Amino acid sequence: MSKAQIMNGNELISEAALVAGCRFYSGYPITPSSEIPEHLSKRMPEVGGVFIQFEDEIASAMAAVGASYAGYKSMTASSGPGISLKQEAIGLACMMELPLVVVNVMRGGPSTGLPTRVSQADVMQARWGTHGDHMIIAVAPETLLETYTETIRAFNMAEKYRTPVYILTDAVLAHLNGRVELPDPSELEIIDRTQPSVSPEEFNPYDVEKFGVVPPLPNKENFPKYRFHMTGLNKDKTGFPTVNKEAVEADEERMITKITDNIKDIESFEYYKMDDADLVVFAYGTNAAAARVAIDEARESGIKVGMFRPITLWPFPEKQVAELGKTFNKTIVTEINLGQMLYEVERVTQGNTEISTVLQASGVPIRPQQILDKIKEVS
């Protein structure tokens, strides 16, 4: 049975994390994500979890990685320059192949920028922020309910693929209070770690030959029974470092293909009023809400326009966007930055569609009227 709640986006992320089984949170306050640690500082002890506020973002991110190593579902959250500071730890989680959920409540930048204002300018940072060849998963909810459900999905994907997963919200969604019908937890799919089927003496944390592309990891109950090594260096199946070129190459490729080979399981997107559309708007996150209003108003005046909304931003929905480029002569890309996903749309559509933009980096949301004006201009 669903349950109605009045909460803001940050509180919904916190509650969803607990439902997903998160029992370790470490962070450092920063606007506009601070309600997440504030909420979890009260709630985490109530469910037998651990909440720690560290001296800075780097320490908090490293602690979250360590907790994941020890078998806890863990999460950290930040905004703006705080996410920049966490990048080394995120890269470590990528190499160690540890589940980790990272919440980025996006705000204006670079540097301190507009710390209390809205932005979508961190989507490329999410993909490429840490160094080296790596793959990442990132989701961008549009609504309060999606903020809740996508948080649970983020934890599921992190555990299933042993990888960091970003939740990209923004200052508007974080602080928006609304009435939300939350699903009954018993109706939700919660993915927990697959436990090793061998004795501790036989277990290796990266034994692909024995366990498959994503080997199991002990949870917090089984962790004390197992002794295994993990490092930020390239490793063999034992977790100890190796410089063997064949082993390193195979390991790097596997860490990427375990994501790219499972796109259909990871991707999520929405087609809005696309069945008879002559024109398509590409929008994501809270900006998609403005696009939705503009599309409805455009249709009232006889303009057949629809929206493609990626919910999973990374991996980028290349197949779907490429098909849009072949189907529609004109595409409008709108985002609350000066053009980031725009480059991906341009790359994937390969000049098959004429691209117009509604971009803005002023710290305020894009209004539906701005998108409507562009629809009328290009239609």
C-alpha positions, 0 to 999 in steps of 0.5 A: 500500500502506498503512503503519502508523505510531504517531503523535499527532494533531499529528504526523499533521497535520504529515506529511499537510501534507507529503504534500499538498505543503506547503513553507512553515510559519510559526508560534509555539509554543503549547499544545496545538499545539506538536508541529506546529512541533516536528515540522515543524522537523525534517521540512520541511528534509528535503523542501526546504521552509521552516520559520520560527518567528517572534517572535509569531503575527501575524508567522507568519500574515502570513508564511504569507499571503506565502508563499502569494502567492509560490506555496507551499502554506503552513500555520500552526498555533496554539491559543486566543489565538494563533488570535485574533492570526492573525485579521487575516492570515486576513481578508487571505487571504480578501480576497486569495483565497490558499490557506492552511491554519490548524490550530486545536488547540482548548483552553479559554478565553477568554483563557488559560483552560485551556491544556492542556485540551480544548475545542470552543469555537472553532467560531464563531470559525472562522466569524466570527473575522475581520471583514467579509463572508466565507466560510470552510471548516472541518473537524473530524476525529474520529479519528487517521486522519481527522486525516491525511486531512482535512489533505490534503483541507483543502489540496486545498480551499484550492488549489481555491477559493483560500481559507483552510481551518481544521482544528479539532482539540483537545487530546485528539486532538492528543496521542493516540498510536495506531497508524494505517494511513496510505494510500499517498501514490500513492493520494491525490488531491492538488490543485495550483494551476491555472497561468495559461494566458496570458502574464505580460503578459496575466495578471490575478489576479482575471480572472473573465471570462477564467478563471471564478469561481476564477482560476488562480495561479502556483505557486512555480516560475512565480511569478518569471515573473509580476508581479501586484498583490494587496491587502487592499482591494477590488479589480478584476480587476487586483488594484488597489483600486477603490471602484466600487460595482458592482465591489465588490458583485460581488467580495464576492458572488463570494468567498462564492458560490464556496464556497456554490455548491460545497457538494456538493464541500466538505461531508463528513458521516457518518450513524451507525446512522440507518437505523432510528433514532427519535432523533438525536444531533448530535456532531462532532470527538472528542466524536463518539467518546463519542457513538458509544459511548453510541449502541452501548450504548443500542442494546443496551438497545433504544433506536433512536438514531443520530448525525449527524456533520458533518466539514465544520463550515463551511459548515454542513450546512444541508440535512442538518440541516434534514431531520433536524429534519423527520424526528426529533421529538427531537435531542440536541446534544452539544459540548465547550462551552456551546453553539455549533453548537447555535445553528446546529442551532436555526436550521436546524431551525426548531423542528421538533424538540425539542432537548436538550443535553449541553454541558460546558466544564470542560476534560475530555471528555464521557463516553459515560455522560453522553450515554447518560444523556441518550438514556435521559432523552429517549427 
